[in-house]
Amino acid sequence: MNTSAGSVPGTEQPVGRSTANKVGIAISALIGAFLAFDAVAKLLDFPQMKAGAEALGFPAYQSLVIGIVLAVCVVVYTIPRTAVLGALGITAYLGGAVTANMRVEAPLLTHTLFAVLFGVIMWIGLALRRPELLKVAGLSGGGATVR
C-alpha cells in the first residue's frame, strides 16, 4: 500500500473518475430511477398499472408479478458487481415489453421502440461505467482476452 507520511492507512482517496465514467454513472442512475419508479408503482398495485397490464392482454394480477421481476432486476443492476447481470435481466424485461406492445399493435415509435431505445441507452451507460464491456463485445480496438 502506498501512503504518504502522516496519512492514515485505508483513507486514501480513489483515483479521479473520467468524464465518460461520470456520464455513465449519471445515465445508469437515471435508468435505475425510472425503472425503480415503474417497479414500485406495480408493487403498490396502482390502478393505472393494472389498466396498462390489461390493455396489453395480461390479467391485472400479473402486474404485481411483473413488478417483482423488475424490482429484482433493478436491485441487481444498481449493485456495481452485479450490474451486468441486472442489465441482462432488464434487457429481457424490455424484450417482453416490445413483444407485448407488438402483439396488441401499439404505435411503433411511441410505444414499441421506446423499450428498445431505453435498453440501448442503458447499455451505453453501463459501457461508459465499465469500458471492459466494449472489449468483451469486440467493439474496442484491444479485442477480448480470456485469462
Sequence and secondary structure as in RCSB ss.txt:
>XXXX:A:sequence
MNTSAGSVPGTEQPVGRSTANKVGIAISALIGAFLAFDAVAKLLDFPQMKAGAEALGFPAYQSLVIGIVLAVCVV
VYTIPRTAVLGALGITAYLGGAVTANMRVEAPLLTHTLFAVLFGVIMWIGLALRRPELLKVAGLSGGGATVR
>XXXX:A:secstr
    TT  TT        HHHHHHHHHHHHHHHHHHHHHHHHHTT HHHHHHHHHTT  TTHHHHHHHHHHHHHH
HHHSGGGHHHHHHHHHHHHHHHHHHHHHTT  IIIIIHHHHHHHHHHHHHHHHH THHHHHTT STT     
